[in-house]
Amino acid sequence: MRRPRFLRPLKIPPPSIKDPRDTRLLALLKPYRGRAQAGIGLLALPYDGATLGRKGAGRGPRALLEALRFFSSFTPPAIDLRGAEVRVFGEAVVPQEIKAAHSAAKKAASYVLGRAKVALFIGGDHSLTYPCFSAALRGASSASLVYFDAHLDLRDGPPSSGNGVRWALEEAQGRARAVNVGARPFGTAEPYFRRASELGISIIAAEEAEALGEELPKRLLELVEGSDLLYVSVDADVLDASYAPGVSSPGISGMTPRLLAKCLYALALRGPLRAADFCELAPNFDPAGITALSLAYCFAWLLAGLAGRAT
Ligand SMILES: [Mn+2]
């Protein structure tokens, strides 16, 4: 198969351990060869040209993959990722200018969505949710966008990492409803909470999410019930800064990776998941690799949900 010009090969790091009895998670990532439809398709989007704050998420995809070297494919009692073969489509070629970048991202995302049942996008700044969600929306009549984010991402202005959700919902023209999980104290200005309520966005703020604990995944599944398409977006800054210092806008009182992972697992296993993105991992602010590890952990649990769905 000839790779389209808008995709570059993505190098998958070798697993850190070689043991024939231990299938490492990274061993499940195989290049897409262009024949049969893929179950899960992976696309990297190395772009941070629309970041409002500190830049660095452009290097997020590689850091996330690097962190996955520490993961095996099994977790007790019986969760086995080997049921989730992931086809790697590559890395999108994304120009710097925002409008051109988003159109390139949308094209690459559409390409993957057309060839995989579920597409996983690894970013990249959070503006990318706009083009990727727009691509996933095709054919849907009632979509759900569940976004884990310390901020509401509804700011005024042209597309940026601070308003991907607003642009995504505008594109959907009433065909999508959104749920924010993790809005953090002092994270978003009051006018944008008003905007969220005008747009019918359900908000489960950080402290409420924590209080719900094990009940949170169930609540989310109820909120997306009846949708014909589910898009999940993960902004790494939804995690507490103790787990995720390496983001553009870190903060306290965020979620734990464990709770986020439980939500992703449930949504992937039982929700109509069509696509998910993982954004805002900025390795230049992540010297010990904690953020990459936290996000990789959440990514692994989403894969676990998809693996469980396949069997
Ligand atoms: Mn965001």
Residues whose N, C-alpha, C, O or C-beta is under 5 A from the ligand:
A	BS01	MN	H126 D149 D153 S161 D235
